[in-house]
Amino acid sequence: MAAPLTLDEGLRILQVCLEKARALNLNVSIAVVDASGLPVCAARMDQAGALTPDIAYGKAFAAAAFKRSGREMGEQWPPGMPMVVAMAVRTGGRFVPQQGSLLLRDGDAVVGAIGVSGAPSHLDEQVAQAGVDAFRR
C-alpha cells in the first residue's frame, strides 16, 4: 500500500504547476487532492477567474474519485450527460470530469490528483502534467 500524499509533496507539486503556468503566461487555479479527493493544497493566481478554484478542485476530485484523467472522463461523459449532471448534484458540485486533471501515482497506486482551471483545457492539462512529472517517490 502506498503512503498518502503529504502536504510537503502537494506544495512542491503546486509550486511546479505555478511555474509552468507562468512560463505559459497563464492565470489559473490549481488544486492538489489526495487519493480520496480531499484537498491537500490549492492556489489561485492573481488574475485567475473567480470560479476557477472551484472548477480546479472539481476536476481533481473527479479524477481521484474515478481514478481516471479528466480527458478520459470528458471523452466518455460529455458535459450535460445525465450521469454527469447527477454526479455533480450528488457531490455538491465537486464533480467536473473534464480535461485538465491528472492522477498522481506511486507505482500502480493512485495517491492523488491535480486539477487545473482557467485556460483552454489542453493548456490546463499541460500545467497539471508538469506537476505529475515533478512527483517522484
C-alpha positions in Angstrom: 0.0 0.0 0.0 1.3 3.4 -1.0 1.9 6.1 1.6 -0.6 9.0 1.5 0.2 12.2 -0.4 1.8 14.6 2.1 1.4 18.4 2.4 5.1 18.9 1.5 4.7 16.8 -1.7 1.5 18.7 -2.5 3.2 22.1 -2.0 6.1 21.0 -4.2 3.7 19.9 -7.0 1.7 23.1 -6.6 4.9 25.2 -7.0 6.0 23.4 -10.1 2.5 23.8 -11.6 2.6 27.6 -10.9 5.9 27.9 -12.5 4.6 26.1 -15.6 1.6 28.3 -15.8 3.8 31.4 -15.5 6.0 30.1 -18.3 2.9 29.7 -20.5 1.7 33.1 -19.5 -1.5 31.7 -18.0 -3.6 32.7 -15.0 -5.1 29.6 -13.5 -6.2 27.9 -10.3 -4.6 24.6 -9.2 -5.9 22.0 -6.8 -4.0 19.1 -5.4 -6.1 16.4 -3.7 -5.3 13.1 -2.0 -6.5 9.6 -3.2 -9.9 10.1 -1.7 -10.4 13.6 -3.3 -9.8 15.6 -0.2 -7.9 18.9 -0.6 -4.2 18.8 0.1 -3.4 22.3 -1.2 -4.5 24.8 -3.8 -3.7 28.2 -5.3 -5.5 30.8 -7.4 -3.2 33.0 -9.4 -3.8 36.7 -9.2 -5.7 37.2 -12.4 -7.4 33.8 -12.5 -11.2 33.8 -12.8 -13.4 33.7 -9.7 -14.8 30.3 -10.4 -11.5 28.6 -11.4 -10.7 27.4 -7.8 -13.9 25.5 -7.6 -13.5 24.1 -11.1 -9.9 23.0 -10.5 -11.0 21.3 -7.3 -13.9 19.6 -9.1 -11.5 18.3 -11.8 -9.1 17.0 -9.2 -11.9 15.4 -7.2 -13.4 13.7 -10.2 -10.0 12.3 -11.3 -9.3 10.9 -7.8 -12.8 9.5 -7.4 -12.8 7.7 -10.7 -9.0 7.0 -10.9 -9.0 8.4 -14.4 -7.8 11.6 -16.1 -10.2 14.4 -16.9 -9.6 13.9 -20.6 -10.6 10.2 -20.4 -13.8 11.1 -18.4 -14.6 14.0 -20.7 -14.4 11.8 -23.7 -16.7 9.2 -22.1 -19.1 11.7 -20.5 -19.5 14.9 -22.4 -20.9 17.9 -20.5 -24.7 17.8 -20.0 -25.0 14.0 -20.0 -27.5 12.9 -17.3 -24.8 10.9 -15.5 -22.5 14.0 -15.3 -25.4 16.1 -14.0 -26.4 13.5 -11.5 -22.8 13.1 -10.1 -22.4 16.9 -9.9 -25.6 17.2 -7.9 -24.7 14.2 -5.7 -21.3 15.6 -4.9 -22.4 19.2 -4.2 -20.9 20.4 -7.5 -17.5 18.8 -6.8 -17.6 16.6 -9.9 -16.0 18.1 -13.0 -15.0 15.3 -15.4 -13.1 17.4 -18.0 -9.6 17.7 -19.4 -7.2 19.5 -17.0 -6.9 16.9 -14.3 -4.3 14.1 -14.0 -3.6 11.4 -11.5 -0.6 11.2 -9.1 0.7 7.6 -8.8 3.1 5.8 -6.6 3.8 2.7 -8.7 0.3 1.4 -9.7 -1.4 3.1 -6.7 -3.3 6.4 -7.1 -2.2 8.7 -4.3 -3.9 11.9 -5.5 -4.7 14.1 -8.4 -4.1 17.6 -9.8 -6.8 19.8 -11.3 -6.2 23.0 -13.2 -8.7 25.6 -14.5 -8.6 28.9 -16.1 -7.0 28.3 -19.5 -8.1 26.2 -22.5 -8.4 22.6 -21.3 -5.3 21.4 -23.2 -3.2 24.1 -21.5 -4.8 23.2 -18.1 -3.6 19.7 -18.8 0.0 20.9 -19.6 0.1 22.7 -16.3 -1.1 19.5 -14.5 1.4 17.4 -16.4 4.3 19.5 -15.1 3.1 18.6 -11.5 2.8 14.9 -12.4 6.3 15.0 -13.9 7.7 16.5 -10.7 6.1 13.9 -8.5 8.5 11.1 -7.9 8.8 8.9 -4.9 
